[in-house]
């Protein structure tokens, strides 16, 4: 955003504006850019998910419908959601019902402010960037609870309560797993953590110690549960809850939940890339690809794995979901946190 501010400051008609107005204008432009990137990525992810499902499960629809390789299907879906009637149940709490999808999407969108896609492409380089992301994305569960409660539908309420239990529980192993690369870098700034991994693939944190290697997988598994993806998609379980917390939503309000889910998938892939996979740094010490391309390719690969898992694994039961969190991921996360601290002392990195 600083680069946008400097560009605006150099434009003759704008240079006479106060710095506060220029800063606000920079924020609006940066937000529009990020929103555009998210919208394009979501359309791509919808197409990609259909194609992956078509290949894994031998579905003919994604192979043939929607133009060449189904490219027009995502556009058709977007137009359909824009034109669909916005229905609000008669007994719903109208204010909460309307606010819920915007809170969920705004929480996801705000997290991108501190995601550095390159050394210079970053909204705000906060010295507590990773803490900010954990805090702002926690608001998603509030929006989901509001959606389930305000819908006046018992299936929506069940889905919202499942989501609250799931997200609050899995935030514990996520936080513990993130602390390991934070400890290794000695900083909560995401940009500092990514820059500490420059120098080639063996400088990436995932390969720097066995505890960082395990922490990557505990974070990634817990994050899949955090974004309600299969096999942890109990809040949206079609087989028993129709569609969970967003059962009563239609049109663009449903689209906001849809956008938030896919934006969260990319956010999870981005954080894992920045904390464990070198961020924008390439495989070789000498960069062969632009920083933005390195970052996007790694993040998209992690999104692909989430899509792959959705069309491969069956859904867990609620008791299995909690067992995996509290009796598997949390102990492993504590082990990695303590183990890496001991590793740093003995390896002289402390």
ABEGO torsion letter per residue (X at the ends): XAAAAAAAAABAAAAABBAAAAAAAAAAAAAAAAAAAAAAAAAAAAAAAAAAAAAAAGBAAAAABGEBGGAAAAAAAAAAAAABBBBBBAABBAAAAAAAAAAAAAAAAAAAAABBABAABBABBBAAAAAAAAAAAAAAAAAAAAAAAAAGBAAAAAAAAAAAAAAAAAAAAAAAAAAAAAAAAGBABAAAAAAAABGEAAABAAAABAAAAAAAAAAAAAAAAAAGBOAAAAAABAAAAGAEAAAABBEAAAAAAAAAAAAAAAAAAAAAAAAAAGEABBABABBABBAAAAAAAAAAAAAAAAAAAAAABBBBBAAAAAAAAAAAAAAAAAAAAAAAAAAAAAAGAX
